[in-house]
């Protein structure tokens, strides 16, 4: 049977996924992983969750061509302010310290949102599929809300969720009745419970009877072999050392029941409902395990996000008016443990072979640590690990350089690819996640967004740009003219030669641009020249935007290609990325200031001093944005920034990269003359900020400090700001 796995990618999820991936490859297995949906509001942050799912699937022995599609989940619950403690989340991002290949190229190709992936599979499937829920029900609830008829495509759900006749497990809160998977997103859980889809519920009532013990770990160690089993032993031993002092087979037991339903020894059909009632319509001053700013300001309906009942939200309670749920109360725990042991009793026959890192392969890749030459460095199936310290920050593209340092040297810059002889390394300094992604030839918007486009090629002719979805078309700009020959590009920001870098772009105008509100969905960028729609050659995405390349002539000749940047106004975020570093460049005669402010990733909204929500374009928005930046210590006066033609690096900042930021330009240092990266906030809604897309190189905002009626030269280089996860090591 086909199964879709929806997982929050905590430790018990890692064990479950590795178990399922292993048994799905065994002879005679009828368990087929149709897709893996990762969650962004679970124990791991969204991008790390997706990347780690790919890593575990490959580590299990699944070949690159057979890896099922993996989706990236939403960072927000449908409503409420519930999240896991941050000290729990970051170890999950790091796979509890496991040293596994990154498989970064494969992970980059998995660029669908979890909700879009689930919707696509259910819509196209001729047969019913089953869903294994190992976390919050956010993704499934999103899809059912958008297309309720898809519920008929689901055979049944097996879900580790809830507590019926036992206490909950939400620590250090007044809520004593809820279990975490239900509590994280009670509104989503309620939607799924109320949908009527057949569900087998595996609550704390039964998982409390399956504690992790030293005896089981010893039996597992003795009865298993291979690198996958060794990793599980390390994880299980570490689980017993957690601060709580106990650990249970939560998700693994639910997973085993999905595979072998006869493990259930006692269950009962009960009518249940999930408490998802709001406690107050306004946003609270404090929330469990974090801050209000950790959440988008609006809920799934587009209304203000509300606090949920602090005492009972997420409670899966008996309710005569609720839907019938098959609740598991007892299971054969000894046989469950033996099934887990048996799955890893032999090495997978197609386990990847370890080979020397510096060999003859064409594609040894990704990041880690090593020195050169190093006979102890290895790579696995072209996805091994190596790291270097750059002597200089090169422009994008292939670069030849040697390796220096010892085994603790680490890569500290932003570069997409490095080539040393025949060995290729794909090295990144954090991937920014934004509300825009790419699926094939389509931009995937997770929510309604003001989408901006600007033409960046210097070709002739006037081009109409827009996006299309089926019969729906949205025009962004008509008759867009090309840019000047030496207009500012992302490549120029990372070039050291003043004759061809960003300093040479003064007075070189960008092409025409425009914007429009585009609703959530999958949208294909379009370009029409002289009444003919041009073929889309490719899309390259990074967080808040994508570069689209269209063929105006021979597709094999790139010299006459039409280029356009489709972008959103916020920065996006890096999950678990620590604090950021700013690189600021100036080509303006005006002494401008700079500010970064936390903004809602969907709407760009900010809170004013009284707690009211202000959207870009509303009165007081710019001043509220500046006040937010000042509160966070993210305002820089002109004297703190570089002089004309110079560059400054600002580090040691309190600039968490797991937040979305808007940028403000303080024109001539004035706090009353502000321009925002959210163009709806600017006079007449004009666009004064360009996003420069450079995957693997952070986020770059480039400002034009004069308005069109003030004599703007539209070169967008007056102040450019690059936000990265770390500062390159410039040692030469």
Buried (B, 14 or more C-beta within 10 A) or exposed (E): EBBBBBBBBBBBBBBBBBBBBBBBBEEEEEBEBBBBBBBBBBBBBBBBBBBBBBBBBBBBBBEBEEBBBBBBBBBBBBBBBBBBEEEBBBBBBEBBEBEBBBBBBBBBBBBBBBBBBBBBBBEEBEEEBBBBBBBBBBBBBBBBBEEEEBBEBBBBBBBBBBBBEBEBBBEEBEBEBBBBBBBBBBBBBBBBBBBEBBBBBBBBBBBBBBEBBEEBBEBBBEBBEBBBBEBBBEBBEBBBEEEEEEBBBBBBBBBBBBBBEEBBEEBEEBEBBBBBEBBEEEBBEEBBBBEBBBBBBBBBEEEBBBBBBBBBBBBBBEBEEBBEBBBBBEBBBEBBBBBBBEBBEEBBEEBBEEBBBBEEBEBBBBBBBBBBEBEEBBBBBBBBBBBBBBBBBBBBEEBEBEBEBEEEBEBBBBBBBBEBEEBBBBBBBBBBBBBBBBBEBBBBBBBBBBBBBBBBBBBEEBBBBBBBBEEEEBBBBEEBBBBBEBBBBBBBBBBEEEEBBBBBBBEBBBBBBBBBEBEBBBBBBBBBBEEEEBEBBEBBBBBBBBBBBBBBEEEEEEEEBBBBBBBBBBBBBBBBBBEBBBBBBBBBEBBBBBBBBBBBBBBBBBBBEEEBBBBBBBEEBBBBBBBBBEEBEBBBEBEEBBEEEEBBBBEEBEBBBBBBBBBBBBBBBEBEBBBBBBBBBBEEEBBBBBBBBBBBBBBBBBBBBBBEEEEBBBBBBBBBBBBBBBBBBEEE
